[in-house]
Amino acid sequence: MPRGSLPKPVQDFRKRYPDVWKAFNQLGDQCHDAGPLDEKTRRLVKVALSIGAGLEGATHSAVRNARKSGVTTAEINHVAVLAVSTLGLPAATRAFTWMADKSRR
């Protein structure tokens, strides 16, 4: 998949349900801008939430968006390291695998 493009199932959903896709993105934008956290912090929180929920696609998306926002690989990796003591080593290792999956970025 080219860097920055959406996975095919997401592209298909967007084409099939354009109004739902638009509403989903509007909600995401409103949530993103609803509080006092700066852009970098919001992006790192999204990475952490995706890892904590065990959502592979969301982790790929959160990492992709974090990188677009200038968050460094070291900062993203630190989120996965922090997961060790909360979620466990297997969850953190899974997160590292997803974050390194270049075919999903």
C-alpha positions in Angstrom: 0.0 0.0 0.0 1.4 3.4 -0.9 2.4 5.5 2.1 -0.5 7.6 3.3 -3.2 5.7 1.5 -6.1 4.0 3.2 -6.4 0.2 3.3 -8.6 -1.2 0.6 -11.4 -2.3 3.0 -11.6 1.3 4.3 -11.5 2.7 0.7 -14.3 0.4 -0.2 -16.4 1.5 2.8 -15.8 5.1 1.9 -17.0 4.6 -1.6 -20.0 2.5 -0.6 -21.1 4.9 2.3 -19.8 8.3 1.5 -22.3 10.1 3.8 -21.3 7.9 6.8 -17.6 8.4 5.9 -18.1 12.1 5.9 -20.0 12.1 9.2 -17.3 9.8 10.8 -14.5 12.1 9.8 -16.4 15.2 11.0 -16.9 13.5 14.4 -13.2 12.7 14.5 -12.3 16.2 13.7 -14.6 17.6 16.3 -13.3 15.2 19.0 -9.7 16.0 18.0 -10.3 19.8 18.4 -12.5 19.6 21.5 -9.9 20.1 24.2 -6.7 21.7 25.3 -4.2 19.0 24.3 -1.7 20.0 21.7 -1.5 18.1 18.3 1.5 16.0 19.3 -0.1 14.9 22.6 -3.4 14.1 20.9 -1.6 11.9 18.3 0.3 10.0 21.0 -2.9 9.5 23.0 -4.5 8.0 19.9 -1.6 5.6 19.5 -1.9 4.6 23.1 -5.7 4.1 22.9 -5.3 2.0 19.8 -2.6 -0.2 21.4 -4.6 -0.5 24.6 -7.7 -1.5 22.7 -5.8 -4.1 20.7 -6.8 -2.6 17.4 -4.4 -3.3 14.6 -5.9 -1.1 12.0 -6.4 1.8 14.4 -2.8 1.4 15.5 -1.6 1.6 11.9 -3.8 4.7 11.3 -2.8 6.4 14.6 0.9 5.8 13.8 0.5 7.1 10.2 -1.3 10.2 11.5 1.2 10.8 14.2 4.1 10.6 11.8 2.3 13.1 9.4 2.1 15.4 12.4 5.8 15.2 13.1 5.8 12.8 16.0 9.1 10.9 15.9 9.6 7.1 15.8 11.3 7.3 19.2 8.2 9.0 20.7 5.8 6.5 19.2 8.0 3.6 20.4 8.0 5.1 23.9 4.2 4.7 23.9 4.6 1.0 23.3 7.3 0.7 26.0 4.9 2.3 28.4 2.4 -0.4 27.5 4.6 -3.0 29.1 3.8 -2.3 32.7 0.1 -1.6 32.0 -0.9 -4.1 29.3 2.0 -6.6 29.5 4.9 -7.5 27.3 2.9 -9.5 24.8 0.6 -6.5 24.1 3.6 -4.2 23.8 5.4 -6.6 21.4 2.2 -6.8 19.3 2.2 -3.0 19.2 5.8 -2.8 18.0 5.0 -5.3 15.3 2.0 -3.2 14.1 4.0 0.0 14.3 6.8 -1.5 12.2 4.5 -2.9 9.5 5.6 -0.8 6.6 3.0 -2.3 4.3 0.3 -0.6 6.4 1.7 2.9 6.4 
